[in-house]
Amino acid sequence: MRVLVATAVPAERDAVAQAFPPGRGPAAPGLLAAGVGPARAAAATAAALTAAERDGAPYGLVVSAGIGGGFLPEAPLGSLVVADEITAADLGAETPDGFLSVTELGFGTVTHRPPAALVRRAAAATGAPAGTVLTVTTVTGSAARAAELRARHPRALAEAMEGFGVAEAAALHGLPVLEIRAVSNPVGPRDRAAWRIGEALAALTEGFGKLAPVLESWNSHDDQ
């Protein structure tokens, strides 16, 4: 089964690629630096999936991967998290009674759920906790916003900007999706000096090294 790993930027793509050196272990998955944000990620991922189908070499699994913000204390800097729910946190409407998601408004879904067996195996292989990974279009920059997100999504472990877009593209092609994030900064007040991007990229490489046998051996029948 072919696997497509979609990241936002080339640095994340390259960190994943380092887990698959030529001639050692499982073959590297397809790697795509899809761009920043859910719309760009969805468009680029859908295009890659369509091209693979056209060429007679379709993918069987899509993985959204990269660095992101972690909700403390569950997801400290340099740790990995695995999504058992991929949720668009700000897709909806503000009302006098608070935020309503697109699902609550009756216009669609805001959550994709990766295969449960795959989530369990990925979490066990990497030692990462499983929980909700939020997709946001504006990165959280205040304690108030972080608290608001945790109140609405108490199982949230991390936030990033592409997972839901990648999941939407996978769903349109009838494919399962997984999301893996390495934590580079805490969700909350924006403090670039506190970010640990290098550590997070290293954790992403290490995590995919452990995840490789899972991706190589998993198939969709594992959840049936």
C-alpha positions as CSV (number, residue, x, y, z in Angstrom):
1,M,0.0,0.0,0.0
2,R,1.4,3.4,-1.0
3,V,1.3,6.2,1.6
4,L,1.3,9.9,1.0
5,V,2.7,12.2,3.7
6,A,1.6,15.8,3.4
7,T,3.4,18.5,5.3
8,A,3.1,22.3,5.2
9,V,6.6,23.3,4.3
10,P,9.8,21.7,2.9
11,A,11.6,21.6,6.2
12,E,8.9,19.3,7.6
13,R,8.9,17.2,4.5
14,D,12.7,16.9,4.7
15,A,12.5,15.9,8.4
16,V,10.1,13.0,7.4
17,A,12.4,12.0,4.5
18,Q,15.3,11.6,6.9
19,A,13.5,8.7,8.6
20,F,13.7,6.8,5.3
21,P,17.4,6.7,4.2
22,P,17.9,5.0,0.8
23,G,18.6,1.3,1.0
24,R,17.7,1.0,4.7
25,G,14.3,-0.2,6.0
26,P,10.9,0.4,4.4
27,A,10.7,2.4,1.2
28,A,9.9,6.1,1.7
29,P,6.3,7.2,1.3
30,G,5.3,9.8,-1.2
31,L,6.2,13.2,0.3
32,L,4.4,16.4,-0.4
33,A,5.0,19.9,0.9
34,A,1.4,21.0,0.4
35,G,1.6,24.6,1.7
36,V,0.3,26.4,4.7
37,G,-3.3,26.4,5.8
38,P,-6.2,24.0,5.3
39,A,-7.3,25.4,1.8
40,R,-3.8,25.1,0.3
41,A,-3.3,21.7,2.0
42,A,-6.6,20.3,0.7
43,A,-6.0,21.5,-2.9
44,A,-2.4,20.2,-3.1
45,T,-3.2,16.9,-1.5
46,A,-6.3,16.4,-3.7
47,A,-4.1,17.1,-6.8
48,A,-1.5,14.7,-5.7
49,L,-4.0,11.9,-5.1
50,T,-5.7,12.5,-8.4
51,A,-2.4,12.4,-10.3
52,A,-1.4,9.1,-8.6
53,E,-4.8,7.6,-9.6
54,R,-4.3,8.8,-13.1
55,D,-0.9,7.3,-13.3
56,G,-2.1,3.9,-12.1
57,A,-0.3,4.1,-8.7
58,P,-2.9,5.2,-6.2
59,Y,-2.3,5.9,-2.6
60,G,-4.0,3.8,0.1
61,L,-3.4,6.1,3.1
62,V,-2.8,9.8,3.6
63,V,-0.8,11.2,6.6
64,S,-0.8,14.9,7.6
65,A,2.4,15.6,9.4
66,G,4.5,18.4,10.7
67,I,5.1,20.6,13.7
68,G,2.5,22.5,15.7
69,G,1.5,24.0,19.0
70,G,0.9,21.7,22.0
71,F,-1.5,22.1,24.9
72,L,0.4,21.9,28.1
73,P,0.9,19.8,30.2
74,E,-0.3,16.9,28.0
75,A,1.9,17.8,25.0
76,P,5.2,19.4,26.0
77,L,7.8,20.8,23.7
78,G,9.6,18.2,21.6
79,S,6.9,15.6,22.1
80,L,4.7,13.8,19.5
81,V,1.0,13.5,19.4
82,V,-1.3,11.3,17.3
83,A,-4.7,12.5,16.2
84,D,-7.7,10.2,16.9
85,E,-9.9,13.2,15.9
86,I,-8.9,15.9,13.3
87,T,-11.1,18.9,14.0
88,A,-11.5,22.2,12.3
89,A,-11.7,24.4,15.4
90,D,-12.8,27.7,13.8
91,L,-15.0,26.6,10.9
92,G,-18.5,27.9,11.9
93,A,-20.2,31.1,13.1
94,E,-20.1,33.4,16.1
95,T,-23.5,33.8,17.7
96,P,-24.9,35.7,20.7
97,D,-24.7,32.4,22.5
98,G,-21.2,31.6,21.5
99,F,-19.4,29.7,18.7
100,L,-21.4,27.2,16.6
101,S,-19.5,24.8,14.3
102,V,-20.5,24.0,10.8
103,T,-21.8,20.7,12.0
104,E,-24.0,22.4,14.6
105,L,-25.2,24.8,11.9
106,G,-26.2,21.8,9.7
107,F,-23.8,22.4,6.9
108,G,-21.3,19.6,7.1
109,T,-18.6,18.1,9.3
110,V,-15.8,19.6,11.3
111,T,-14.2,16.3,12.4
112,H,-12.5,13.4,10.6
113,R,-11.6,10.3,12.6
114,P,-8.6,8.2,11.6
115,P,-8.9,4.4,11.7
116,A,-8.9,3.4,15.4
117,A,-6.6,0.4,14.9
118,L,-4.1,2.6,13.0
119,V,-4.2,5.3,15.7
120,R,-3.5,2.6,18.4
121,R,-0.6,1.1,16.5
122,A,0.9,4.6,15.7
123,A,0.6,5.7,19.3
124,A,2.1,2.4,20.6
125,A,5.0,2.6,18.2
126,T,5.9,6.2,18.9
127,G,5.0,6.4,22.5
128,A,2.8,9.4,21.7
129,P,-0.6,10.2,23.3
130,A,-3.7,10.1,21.1
131,G,-6.3,12.8,21.2
132,T,-7.8,15.7,19.2
133,V,-5.6,17.7,16.9
134,L,-7.2,21.0,16.0
135,T,-6.9,22.7,12.7
136,V,-7.0,26.5,12.9
137,T,-6.7,29.2,10.3
138,T,-5.3,31.7,12.8
139,V,-2.6,30.4,15.2
140,T,-3.4,30.9,18.8
141,G,-1.6,33.9,20.3
142,S,-3.2,34.5,23.7
143,A,-4.0,32.6,26.9
144,A,-7.7,33.6,26.5
145,R,-7.9,32.0,23.1
146,A,-6.1,28.9,24.3
147,A,-8.5,28.5,27.2
148,E,-11.5,29.0,24.8
149,L,-10.2,26.2,22.6
150,R,-9.7,23.9,25.5
151,A,-13.2,24.6,26.8
152,R,-14.7,23.7,23.5
153,H,-12.3,20.8,22.8
154,P,-11.3,19.3,26.2
155,R,-9.4,16.4,24.5
156,A,-7.3,18.7,22.4
157,L,-3.5,17.9,22.4
158,A,-2.3,20.2,19.7
159,E,-3.2,22.7,17.0
160,A,-1.8,23.1,13.5
161,M,-3.1,24.6,10.2
162,E,-3.3,21.7,7.7
163,G,-4.8,18.5,9.1
164,F,-8.4,19.1,8.3
165,G,-7.6,20.2,4.8
166,V,-5.6,17.0,4.2
167,A,-8.4,14.9,5.7
168,E,-11.0,16.5,3.5
169,A,-9.0,15.7,0.4
170,A,-8.5,12.1,1.6
171,A,-12.2,11.7,2.3
172,L,-13.1,12.9,-1.2
173,H,-10.9,10.1,-2.5
174,G,-12.3,7.6,-0.1
175,L,-9.0,7.2,1.7
176,P,-8.2,6.9,5.4
177,V,-6.2,9.6,7.0
178,L,-3.8,10.0,10.0
179,E,-2.2,13.1,11.6
180,I,1.1,13.2,13.5
181,R,2.4,16.4,15.1
182,A,5.6,17.3,16.8
183,V,5.3,20.1,19.3
184,S,7.4,23.1,18.7
185,N,5.7,25.6,21.0
186,P,3.0,25.8,23.6
187,V,-0.5,26.9,22.6
188,G,-1.0,30.3,24.2
189,P,0.7,33.7,24.2
190,R,2.9,34.1,21.2
191,D,6.6,33.9,22.2
192,R,8.9,33.1,19.3
193,A,11.9,33.0,21.6
194,A,10.4,30.0,23.4
195,W,9.8,28.0,20.2
196,R,11.9,24.8,19.7
197,I,11.5,24.2,15.9
198,G,14.7,22.3,15.6
199,E,13.8,19.9,18.4
200,A,10.3,19.4,17.0
201,L,11.7,18.6,13.5
202,A,14.1,16.1,15.1
203,A,11.2,14.5,17.0
204,L,9.3,14.3,13.7
205,T,12.2,12.4,12.1
206,E,12.5,10.1,15.1
207,G,8.8,9.5,15.2
208,F,8.6,8.5,11.6
209,G,11.5,6.1,12.0
210,K,9.4,4.3,14.6
211,L,6.2,4.7,12.6
212,A,7.7,3.3,9.4
213,P,6.9,-0.4,10.1
214,V,3.3,0.5,11.1
215,L,2.8,2.4,7.8
216,E,4.4,-0.4,5.8
217,S,2.2,-3.2,7.3
218,W,-1.1,-1.5,8.0
219,N,-4.1,-1.9,5.6
220,S,-7.6,-0.8,5.8
221,H,-8.9,-4.3,6.7
222,D,-7.3,-3.9,10.1
223,D,-10.3,-1.8,11.2
224,Q,-12.9,-4.2,9.9
